[in-house]
Amino acid sequence: MPNSRPTSPHLGIYRWRVNMWQSTLHRLTGLFLCIGTVFVTWGLIAAASSGAAWGAFAGFSGSWIGQILWFLWVWSLLFHLCNGFQHLMRDVGMNYGPANRDRTHNPVYWSGGWAIIAISVVLTIAVWLLLILRVAGGAA
């Protein structure tokens, strides 16, 4: 028997906005932080075990896939941190007064959302530049 009831248009009526991206990224980075903790634990156990175990860990970390995973893990950590600070500010009601609820302009938290994403990327690049300088023997 065919279903004559209409289906919900929930996916077709919403446009992806920055707060939706932030919510999705927050969940994904939280998951990636959990997975990355396994690699951090591997490194700690390898450092405490033997030179061969540390060599295997260092070899993986130095490979191109290891470098990508570590870069993404650091970005996940910094994005999650920055987004958490923004949530704290939202929880205390910052920028939610009557003047900011006007429907004639974009909500103030949209620009803040893009700023959080940009700040997390800039911080990640800064951390990696400092690490590269430190490994290369520069002043860090």
GINOR-V265742 format. One record per run of one state. SS is the DSSP state (hx for helix, st for strand, lp for the rest). FROM is the first residue (numbers start at 0). TO is the last residue. Records with the same first field share a line. If there is no record, write none. Layout:
BEGIN
SS=FROM-TO + FROM-TO
END
This chain:
BEGIN
lp=0-8 + 13-16 + 49-49 + 62-62 + 91-96 + 101-106 + 136-139
hx=9-12 + 17-48 + 50-61 + 63-90 + 97-100 + 107-135
END
